[in-house]
Amino acid sequence: MAIDSWSVRHFHERYVEDHGGRRSYTWVKNRLQGAGLVKRGRRRGRHRLRRPRKPLEGLMVHQDGSTHEWVPGRVWDLIVTSDDATGRVYSGLCVAEEGTWSSFRGVRETVEAKGLFASLYTDRGSHYWHTPKAGEKVDRSRPTQFGRAMGELGIEMIPSYSPQARGRCERLFRTLQGRLPNELAREGIADMGEANEYLGAYWPRFNAAFGVEAAGEGTAFVPLSDVRLDDILCLREARTVGNDNCVSYRGKRLQIAPQPHRYPLRAGEGPGTRVRGREHVGVPRQAPAGPLRPAGMSAGDLERGGRDGVTRDTAPAPARYARLCGAVFKPDMLRATKPDNFICSLHQLSSSLRSPGRNRILRILGMCGKIAYPPRIVYRA
């Protein structure tokens, strides 16, 4: 008997009623599918529920990019940073390709305008997350440069595992793809710089038309206070100092000029001293006394160096050395930058730390002139 026109349910009913079969429906279905007599049905997707918006603005911020032909013949990435509670866009800019710097800029514009927010919802792009195997969970123990910066700002990062989970961002981009190209064409804009300048005035009108009010009263944004964004929203790289007090960075040799607050960092008999450098983009260049600069260049040359210029931390020497070991120096206190932000006296902190942690604290105090400490101790990170 051909069963091409029979459903599995119908076949099982005849099997039980006409032949006295005792096998279950599932058993019969699996045998028919295994023999190739019945096609396997498409697996049903999980029933998804619409996630309600957060009650307060600043509890969750979305950041995503959309690749589209925003002007005729030009395909750019539009990076948008928006609020989950209100749907309002805090930052939006066109770039040639989405990456760490464009994400930094979106966060910077949001934080400077509104304050620090609680969490950031993103996709699993390589500049956001490290994913050991494609399609699997992200590795939170190996933060990217962007993840490190968000951790220092106290912003929780939340990864998205499907486009459906980013439904609000997807709907936002569908709206923008239908409206923004017409707006840019109406203004006669074909250049990326002009487009970004126009977007600065476009977002208030867009938010007025499509933004909603948050369900709760108040805000979850926290004032920025004295946080130095330039020290956080940057690339940090560690390098080894050579015998000539130079380090290599992006194919360049950078000379460490003599500095009065410490002894030379050149390599001794063992491995070379490790130093950390920062790369900044889109912020004013500073060339204080004793910067890292390409060998043979003056401070003025560095100031005109553009994005390849690398500047050192310009904080006073005591604060700079304290920051190297993960602490902030104060005259009578040492405040460890731990998650619980505890504060204890210098004596309590130095006594509670094991070597080399305690020795690092003592070195810092010696360099600051607070205690007597044997000189010519080279700090090794």
C-alpha positions in Angstrom: 0.0 0.0 0.0 1.4 3.4 -1.0 1.3 5.9 1.9 2.4 9.0 0.0 -1.0 10.5 0.4 -1.4 9.3 4.0 -0.6 11.5 7.0 1.3 9.8 9.9 -1.7 10.3 12.2 -4.1 8.6 9.7 -1.7 5.7 9.1 -1.3 5.2 12.9 -5.1 5.1 13.3 -5.5 2.3 10.7 -2.5 0.5 12.2 -4.2 0.3 15.6 -7.8 -0.3 14.4 -7.2 -2.7 11.5 -4.1 -4.5 12.7 -4.3 -4.3 16.5 -1.0 -2.5 16.7 0.2 -1.4 20.2 3.1 0.8 19.2 2.9 4.5 20.0 2.3 7.2 17.4 5.9 8.5 17.9 7.4 5.0 17.4 5.5 4.6 14.1 6.4 8.1 12.9 10.1 7.5 13.6 10.1 4.2 11.7 8.3 5.7 8.7 10.7 8.6 8.6 13.7 6.3 9.1 12.6 4.2 6.1 12.2 7.3 4.0 8.5 6.8 3.5 7.5 10.1 5.3 9.3 13.4 5.1 10.5 15.0 8.3 8.6 18.1 9.2 10.3 21.4 9.8 11.2 21.9 13.4 8.9 24.3 15.2 10.6 27.4 16.4 10.5 28.5 20.1 7.5 30.6 20.9 8.9 34.0 21.6 7.3 36.7 23.8 7.7 40.4 23.3 10.1 41.8 25.9 8.7 44.9 27.6 10.7 48.0 27.5 12.8 48.9 30.5 11.0 51.2 32.9 13.6 53.9 33.0 15.9 55.5 30.5 19.5 54.6 31.0 18.8 51.1 32.3 19.6 49.6 28.9 21.2 51.2 25.8 21.3 49.5 22.4 24.2 49.9 20.0 24.2 48.4 16.5 25.2 49.1 12.9 23.4 48.9 9.6 25.2 48.6 6.2 23.2 50.4 3.6 23.4 52.6 0.5 22.6 55.8 2.5 23.5 58.0 -0.5 23.4 56.9 -4.1 26.5 54.9 -5.0 27.9 55.0 -1.4 27.6 52.1 1.1 28.3 53.1 4.6 27.8 51.7 8.1 25.4 53.7 10.3 26.2 53.2 14.0 23.3 54.0 16.2 23.2 54.2 20.0 19.6 54.3 21.4 17.7 53.9 24.6 15.6 50.8 25.2 13.0 52.6 27.4 12.2 55.5 25.1 13.6 54.4 21.7 15.4 57.8 21.4 18.7 57.9 19.5 21.5 59.4 21.5 24.2 59.0 18.9 24.2 58.1 15.2 27.1 58.5 12.7 28.1 57.1 9.4 31.5 55.3 9.1 33.3 53.4 6.4 33.3 50.2 8.6 31.9 49.5 12.0 34.6 48.9 14.6 36.1 49.8 18.0 36.5 53.5 17.3 33.0 54.0 16.0 31.6 52.2 19.1 33.7 54.3 21.4 32.4 57.5 19.8 28.8 56.3 20.2 29.3 55.7 23.9 31.2 58.9 24.4 28.5 61.0 22.8 25.9 59.3 24.9 27.8 59.6 28.2 28.7 63.2 27.6 25.1 64.1 26.8 23.2 62.0 29.3 25.6 60.4 31.8 26.7 56.8 32.5 24.1 54.1 31.8 23.6 50.7 33.4 23.9 48.2 30.5 24.7 48.0 26.8 23.0 45.5 24.5 25.1 44.6 21.4 25.5 41.9 18.8 28.6 39.6 19.0 30.8 41.5 16.7 34.5 40.9 17.2 35.1 44.4 18.5 32.5 43.8 21.2 33.1 40.2 22.2 35.6 37.4 21.8 33.7 34.3 20.6 35.9 31.1 20.7 33.7 29.2 18.2 31.3 30.8 15.7 27.7 30.6 16.8 28.5 29.7 20.5 28.6 31.7 23.6 31.0 34.6 24.1 34.0 34.4 26.4 33.5 36.9 29.1 37.0 36.1 30.6 38.7 37.6 27.5 37.4 41.2 27.1 38.1 43.1 24.0 39.4 46.7 24.1 35.8 47.9 24.0 34.8 45.4 26.7 37.6 46.5 28.9 36.6 50.1 28.6 32.9 49.3 29.5 34.1 47.4 32.5 36.0 50.4 33.8 33.0 52.6 33.3 30.9 50.1 35.2 28.6 49.4 32.2 27.4 45.8 32.0 27.6 44.4 28.5 24.8 42.0 27.3 25.4 39.9 24.1 22.6 39.2 21.6 22.5 35.7 20.1 20.0 36.3 17.3 18.6 39.1 15.1 15.2 38.5 16.6 16.5 39.4 20.1 17.5 42.8 18.6 14.1 43.4 17.3 13.9 47.0 18.4 17.2 47.8 16.6 16.1 46.0 13.5 12.8 47.9 13.3 14.7 51.2 14.0 17.0 50.5 11.0 14.1 49.6 8.7 12.6 53.0 9.5 15.8 54.8 9.0 16.5 52.9 5.7 13.2 54.1 4.4 13.5 57.7 5.5 17.1 58.8 5.9 18.3 58.3 2.3 15.4 60.5 1.1 16.4 63.2 3.7 20.0 63.2 2.6 19.1 63.3 -1.1 16.7 66.2 -0.4 19.6 68.1 1.1 21.9 67.2 -1.7 24.4 65.4 0.6 26.8 62.9 -0.9 29.8 63.2 1.4 30.2 61.3 4.7 31.3 64.3 6.6 28.4 66.4 5.5 26.0 63.5 6.3 27.3 63.2 9.9 27.0 67.0 10.3 23.4 66.8 9.1 22.6 63.9 11.5 23.5 66.1 14.4 20.4 68.2 13.7 18.3 65.3 12.4 18.1 63.1 15.5 16.1 65.6 17.7 13.4 65.7 14.9 13.5 61.9 14.6 13.2 61.4 18.4 10.3 63.8 18.5 8.5 61.7 15.9 9.3 58.2 17.0 10.4 58.4 20.6 8.1 57.3 23.5 7.9 58.2 27.1 9.5 55.8 29.7 7.0 53.8 31.8 8.6 55.1 35.0 9.5 58.5 36.3 13.1 59.5 36.8 16.3 58.3 35.1 18.9 55.7 35.6 21.7 57.8 34.1 24.5 58.7 36.5 26.4 62.0 36.2 29.9 61.6 34.7 31.6 63.6 37.5 35.4 63.5 37.3 35.7 60.4 35.0 38.4 61.0 32.3 36.9 59.4 29.2 40.1 60.0 27.3 41.9 57.6 29.6 39.2 54.9 29.1 37.8 55.1 25.6 41.2 54.4 23.9 43.3 51.5 22.9 45.8 50.2 25.5 48.8 48.1 24.4 51.7 46.7 26.4 55.2 46.9 25.0 58.7 45.9 26.1 61.3 48.7 26.4 64.5 48.1 24.5 68.1 49.0 25.6 67.7 52.3 23.7 64.6 53.2 25.7 62.4 52.7 22.6 59.3 50.7 22.1 57.7 49.5 18.8 54.1 50.3 18.0 52.4 49.8 14.7 55.6 49.7 12.7 57.1 52.8 14.4 59.9 53.1 16.9 58.8 55.4 19.8 61.5 57.1 21.9 60.9 57.4 25.7 62.4 60.8 26.6 64.2 61.3 29.9 61.8 62.0 32.8 62.8 63.4 36.2 60.4 61.3 38.3 61.9 57.9 37.6 65.1 56.1 36.5 65.5 54.8 32.9 63.2 51.9 31.8 65.8 50.2 29.6 66.2 46.5 29.8 68.7 45.1 32.3 70.2 41.7 32.5 66.8 40.0 32.5 63.7 40.7 30.3 62.9 44.3 29.4 60.5 46.4 31.4 56.9 46.4 30.2 55.1 49.7 29.7 51.6 50.5 28.6 50.7 53.0 25.9 47.4 54.5 24.9 46.2 55.4 21.4 43.5 58.1 21.1 41.4 59.1 18.1 39.2 62.2 17.8 40.6 63.9 21.0 43.0 66.9 21.2 46.6 65.9 21.1 48.8 66.7 24.0 52.6 66.7 24.1 53.7 67.3 27.7 57.3 66.9 28.9 58.5 63.4 28.5 56.0 61.8 26.0 56.4 58.7 24.0 57.3 59.9 20.5 58.8 58.5 17.4 62.6 58.4 17.7 64.2 61.6 16.4 60.9 63.6 16.6 60.2 66.6 18.7 57.2 67.2 20.9 55.8 69.5 18.3 56.1 66.8 15.7 54.1 64.5 17.9 51.4 67.1 18.4 50.9 67.1 14.6 51.1 63.3 14.3 47.4 62.6 13.8 46.0 59.2 14.8 49.4 57.5 15.0 50.6 59.7 17.9 50.8 58.0 21.2 50.7 60.1 24.4 51.5 59.1 27.9 49.4 59.6 31.0 49.7 63.3 31.9 48.7 62.9 35.5 51.2 63.9 38.2 53.9 61.3 39.0 52.3 60.0 42.3 48.9 59.5 40.8 50.4 58.0 37.6 52.5 55.4 39.5 49.5 54.6 41.8 47.4 54.0 38.7 49.9 51.5 37.3 49.2 49.1 40.1 45.4 49.6 39.9 45.0 52.2 42.7 44.4 55.9 43.1 46.8 57.7 45.4 45.6 60.2 48.0 47.7 61.8 50.7 46.5 59.6 53.6 44.5 57.0 51.9 44.9 54.4 49.1 41.7 53.6 47.4 41.8 50.3 45.6 39.7 50.1 42.4 38.0 46.9 43.2 34.3 46.1 42.5 33.4 46.9 46.1 35.4 50.2 46.0 36.7 49.7 49.5 38.8 52.3 51.2 41.4 51.5 53.8 44.5 53.1 55.3 47.9 52.7 53.8 49.0 50.6 56.7 46.0 48.3 56.5 46.3 47.9 52.7 50.0 47.3 52.6 49.7 44.8 55.4 46.9 42.9 53.8 48.6 42.5 50.4 51.0 39.6 49.7 54.2 40.1 47.8 54.6 41.5 45.2 51.4 43.5 45.8 52.7 44.9 49.1 56.1 45.7 47.5 54.4 47.6 44.7 52.6 49.8 47.2 55.8 50.5 49.1 57.6 51.4 45.9 54.9 53.9 45.1 55.1 55.5 48.5 58.9 55.6 48.1 58.7 57.3 44.7 56.2 59.8 46.2 58.6 60.6 49.0 56.2 59.4 51.7 58.4 56.7 53.1 62.1 55.8 53.0 62.6 53.1 50.5 65.9 51.9 48.8 66.4 54.0 45.6 67.1 52.7 42.1 64.2 50.2 42.2 62.9 49.8 38.6 59.2 49.2 38.5 58.2 46.2 36.5 54.6 45.8 35.5 
